[in-house]
Amino acid sequence: MGEKITQGKLMDALDWAYDKAVNGAILGTNTAEELARDYMKEGNGNCWKNANSLIRWQNTKAGTSGFVTGLGGVITMPVTIPANIASVLFIQIRMIAAIAIIGGYDVKNDKVKALCYACMCGNEAKDIIKNVGIVFGTKIAKSSLERMSAKVLVKINQAVGFRLVTKFGSTGVINLGKAIPLIGGIVGGSFDAVTTNIIGNIARKTFCTKNS
């Protein structure tokens, strides 16, 4: 049995995950800001090093069973998408948002939010960012953000939606029989450490300058 996962559903789920990552309300998990604050204490203000520490922690945890706990809210999420995918979206977007905060960005700004969404596409984020006229590979300047139009935001979100459908199912269909279930609020094995590392590195390059 499969369920069609459309771009619209994935973007709705990503919006949900971003809201929970930024504003909280999932029992047992820190917000992106709380996560960022923990790592900003360790690196003496060095964005690149702080982000690296956060990415390493995320990847280490990603390889352990039961990394995500207390995600009962995922089950009641008002979006029709498998819980294991929603969990991955939440954990990865929270990491990206935390890195953006470490870099000094306001994650409640829609333009920063769009860049966070682009980072979810991993290496393909480079093309998405370049295609809207932003130089990738160095920290995105605040002036570049200010010049981003509503049309650019729509273009980024459309590209992200298309790539996420490809990421979670080449035909856009997720086999619910193979979806890793939530058992007692614990997700085990659905978290891809390799992909998460790539996403973290992209976020670091987007929101931090090396050695600063």
Secondary structure, DSSP 8 states (H G I E B T S, - for coil): -EEE--HHHHHHHHHHHHHHHHH--STT---HHHHHHHHHTTTTT-HHHHHHHHHHHHHHHHTSTT-B---HHHHT-SS-S-HHHHHHHHHHHHHHHHHHHHTT--TTSHHHHHHHHHHTTGGGHHHHHHHTT---SS---HHHHHH--HHHHHHHHHHHHHHHHHHH-TTSEEETTTS---BTTBB-S---HHHHHHHHHHHHHHH--TT-
